[in-house]
Amino acid sequence: MLKTIFLASAMTLALSAAAGAQQQPASPSPAPAQTQQAPSTGAPTITVVNIVDVEQLPPETKTQVDQYVAKQGNDGLQKLRQSIDSTPEAKSALQQKGMTSRQVVAASLDDNGTLTLITKKKAS
């Protein structure tokens, strides 16, 4: 679970990159000489979204999440929540649970495309 905490910052960047890629206008047809694909952004494609309430975490992990959230501050949370709102898979998964990005305090995206959103019932 410690990995989740440290990956939350990377997740913000990855979600931002994914959202930016989705908002890019269609590029003109590639030149015939181009046969290679553009390099990937490094962010895995989201395949599964897990939503975990911070209260479900072991006490030690919960403390680490709380410390991470305090370190990120409101600006970090705002960026994370904007990234989630601009990522259809994440936003949809939250809506299915009757939640919004305002309840998310941390996130993690693993190499297999599993996005884990850590939520708190009362948003900070």
KAKAVEN-V745452 format. One record per helix or strand of 2 or more residues. SS is the DSSP state (h for helix, s for strand). FROM is the first residue (numbers start at 1). TO is the last residue. Records with the same first field share a line. If there is no record, write none. Layout:
# KAKAVEN-V745452
SS: FROM-TO / FROM-TO
This chain:
# KAKAVEN-V745452
h: 2-23 / 54-56 / 59-85 / 88-96 / 101-103
s: 48-53 / 104-109 / 114-119
